Amino acid sequence: MISHFHNLIRFHSRQLSCLGFVACVLLQTPAEATVVAPPSSTTATDTAREIAATVNGKPIYASAIDTQIELLIPNLDRKSARYQKLRRDLLAKTIDRHLALEYLHHSKIAASNDDMQLAIIRLEKRLKLKQQSLDDYLREQKISPAELSHRIDWQISWNRYLNKYLSDTNLQKYFTDYKSQFDGTTSEISQILLASHPADPAKQKATFDQAKQIIRDVRGDTISFSAAAKKYSISPTGKTGGLVGAIKYRGSMPLQFSNIAFALKVGEVSVPFESEFGVHILRCNSIKMGTRTWQQARPQLREALVESFFSFLVNTRREMLKAENKLEKHIEINSAWQ
């Protein structure tokens, strides 16, 4: 178990910015542990439903993605740009969860057929108390028997994995390796923000070239960071020399911003990076170490470690498929969803 955790820590140091939302969307299990879906006379026919993507031939239905959006943001206009972006984002995360489940089965940590059948029997008993049948439940949830099996498979398999690895020992190890992210450490940051032009490659390249020249000038003491911020930054903080202030890793700033800010030593200037706000250059002015213990940071530690585990499973499975030259055929996305 410790060896597995050390592999995760090495992975996390390379993939920290990939941490993401984790939810219970399921995948049909691999051939070595095929789950038998419960019989049903539900009227929903899978052949009539739009398929957004397939993972190893297993469909991800558009209606399942739309149901998730409805739960997150009821009555959102389906024609809006926001809705379409949410659809694509949720599809990407659903594909990732399918890959994670595949890896759990590959590692033999996943649900067995007996586990699945027992879970279905328990569900039927709970439904009976509500005077509801399994078919009623499937219609209410707008899912097929196979999708129900996927959900149960994920819930059992993912919880089994967490029960094995989400221990106090691993939480403490994670805290030690990434202490400043959890102990309340603050980093005083200044920034220079340049206008971004993602739709115009030539202008975008010119912006990054300008950012790199600014960094060379600052590092070469041709101009101070504060003076450069006043001269070039489009952010309101430019007027005060670019001072953002003291930030915590899990504070008000986006995770991408915090990742780069907390990687800087005092006096160090970052490479340029792009966000939805523009092209950023950061400087660390000072660091004040925190005093929280790992026990005090347990909720945040647990959340971060769960996300790290998930990213580790997904990316390990992707690397396996790449090594076998199977990744492109394994994941097929409907052109309308790309």
N, C-alpha and C positions, 0 to 999 in steps of 0.2 A: 504493500500500500504506500509506503514512504517513497519507494522508487517511482511509482506512478506520480505521486505528488511532486517530486523533484522535476520530473519531465514537464508537468504542468507549469511549474514556476518558470522553467526555462522558456516554455512556449509563451507564457504571459508577458515576459519581459520584451518579447518581439511583437506581440499582438495586442497590447493593452488598448489601443484605440479601436479595436474591433468588438469590444464588449457591447452586448446588445440585450434587447428585450427578450425574455424567455416566457413562452406560454404553452399551453397544452393542446397542440395540434398534432395529430398522430399519423403514423406510417404503417402500412402493411409490413409485417416482419419478413426477414429473408427466408429463403426456401428451407433452410435447415430448422426453422421453428415456425412453420406456417400456422397461423391462427385461423380457426374455423369460426366464421361469423355465424351468429345465431340466425335461425330461419325467420323469415318475416314476409308478410304479405303487403308491406308498405307500398303505396301507389306511386311513390317517387321513383322514376326510372332513371338510372344513371346515364343511359344512352341519350337522354333528352337534355342533359345538363351540360353547360359549357365547361370545358376543361381548360384551366389556366396554364397548367404545366403537368408533367409527369416526372416521377422520380423512380427509376428502375421499373418503368412501365406502370407504376401505381399513380392513378389520377389525383390531382388536386383540383377541386371544383371551384369555379368562380363564385358560386353561391355561398360556399363556406367562408371565403374571404369577405364577401359582402356582409355576411352575418356578423363577423367580427367587427367590421367597421360600424355597423348599426349599434352594436353593444358599446363601442368606444365613444362614438359621436352620433347619437340618434338624429335622424332627419337631415343629415348632411346631403347637400345637393350632389347627386350622382354625376352630374355633368361638369362639376367644378374641377379646377386643376388640383385643388387640395384632395378631393376624393380620389382622383386618378393616381396621385402620388402615394396616398395611403394604400391603395390597392397593390401597387408595385412593391412597396416596402413590406407589406404583410405577406405577399407572395414569397419574397426573398427570405423572410424569416421562417415561413412555413417550410420551404425547401430545406433550410438549415436544420429544422427540427426533424425532418425526415432523415437527413444524413446522420444526425446525432443518434437517432434510434437505431439506424443500421449499424453504427459502430458499437452500440451497447449490445446488440445481438452478436456481432462479431466477437466481442469480448466475453460473451456468455454471462452477462450480468442482467440480461433482460427477462421479461416475463415468459413463463412456460405455457404450454397449452392448458395444463391443469390450473395455473394461476388465472388464465383468461376465463375459462369456463366457470370457475368459482366466483369471479368478479361479476359475471353476467347473471349467475344465479342470485347473488346478493342484490344486484340491481333490480331484478324481477321481483324479489321479495319486498324491497322498499316501494316499488311502484304499486304492488298489490295493496299495500296499506293505504295508498292514495286512490285505490280503485281505478288504477291505470294499467294498461297493458304495455308490453315492450313496443308493440306497433304504434300505440298512442304516443309513446315517448319519442320514437324516431320521427314521427310526423311533426310533433311539437318542436323538436330540435332541428328539423329540416335536414336530416342526415340519413345515410343508408346504413344497413347493418355492418358493412365493411368499415365505414367511417367510425362507427361506434367501437368496433374492435381496435381500430387505430388509436382512438383516444384512451381506451383502457390500457392498451399495450404501453403507450407512452407514460401514463400515470404510474403504473406499476414499475416499469423499467427505470424511469428517471428517479423515482423515490428510492428504489433499491440502490442505485448508484450513489445518491446523496447520502443515504444511511451508511454506506461503506466508507466514503471519503470525507464527508463534512463533519470531521471530528474536532475536538478542542486542540489536539496536537497540530492539525493542519491549519486551523484558524490562527494559532499562535505563530506558526512558521510563516504564514502569509503576512501577518502583522509585522514580524521582524524584517522580512524582505522589502516591505513597502510601507515602512513605519510613518513616513511624513504624510502619506495619504490618509491616515486614520487617527494620528495622535493629536490633531489640532494645530499642526505646524502651519504658519502663514508665510507667504512669500510676497514681498512688495514688488509689484510689476509695473513697468512703463511700456507703452506700445506706440508704434507708428502704424497707422492704418492707411492703406492705399486703395483707390477704387479698383474694383475687379471688373473684368470684361469677359466672362465665361463664354459668351456667344460670339466673340470676335477673337480668334486665336492670335492674330497679329498684335492687337492691343494688349491681350493678356500676356504675351511674351514680353512686350515692351514694359509692362508693369513689373513683372518679375525681374527683368534686367535692371530696372530702376531700383527695385528693392535690394538686389545684390550689390549694386553700386553704393547705395546708402550704407549697407552693412560694412563694406570695405572702408568707406570713409570714416565711419564711427570706430571701427576696430583699429584703423590707422591714425586715430586722433586728429583727422582733418576737420572733423566737426563733432561736437558732443551729441549724445543721444537726445538730450533735451532740446538742443537747438534744431536738430534734424526733425524732431517731432513737430516743433512749432512751424518749420518751413514746409514739411511735406504731408503731415497727417491730415486726413479728412475727418478724423474723429473729433468730437468736442474736447476730448482730453488733450488734443494737440496744443491748444492755447496755453495749457499749464505744463508744457514739456512732456506730454504723453503719459502722465502719472495716472494709472488705473487705481492703485492702492493695494492694500494687503488683502490677499485672497487665500481661501482654504481650498484644498484639492476638491472636496465635494461641497463647494459653495455655490455661488450664483453664476459662475462662469461655465460655459459649455465644456464638456469633458475634453474635447480636442484642445481647447485653450489651456486647460489645467495640465494636461499631459505634457505639453511643451514647456509651460511655465515652471513646473516642478522638476523638470529635467535640467534646468539651468542652475549653474553656480552663481554666487554673488558676483556681479559685474559682467556676467556673460551675456552675449547677444545671440538670439536664436537665428536660425535660417528662416527665410520667408515661408509662410504657409497660407493657404486659402481657406476661408470659411464663407458662409452665406453673407457675411457682412463686408468682405473684401479680402485684401492681402495684408497679413499681419507680420510685423517684426516685433519681438518682445525683448525686454531687458530685465534681468533680476537685479533689483537695487539692494535688497536685504532679505534675510531669512530669520524668522523667530521660531525656534523649535517648540513643539507642543509637549503636553504632559499627560495626555490620556493614555490609559493602559489598554491592552487588548481586550480585557473583560469589559471595559467601559465602551469600547468601540464594536462590541460583538454584533449588533444588528447590521451596521454598515459593512463589517468584515464578511458576515454571512452572505449578504447580498452580492458583494463583489466576487466572492469565491464561487458562488453559484453561477454567476455570469461567466467567470473564467473557465469553470468546468465545461459549461455548455460550448463556449468558443473552442476549447481544446478538442472536444469530441467532434465538432463539425469540421474543423480544419484538419484534424488527423484523418478523418474519413475522406475528405477531398484529396489529401496527399496520397492516400492509398489508391484512389481511383485514377489519379494522374499517373502514378507509377505503372498502372496497368493499361494506360492509354484508353480509359473507359469513361472519363468524366463527361465529355461532350454528349455522348450517347446516353449516359446514365441520367442526365438532367436535360429535359427538353421543355422549353418554354414557348407557349403559344405566341406567335408573332404580334398579336394584338396587345400582349402584355409586356412587351419588351420596350 
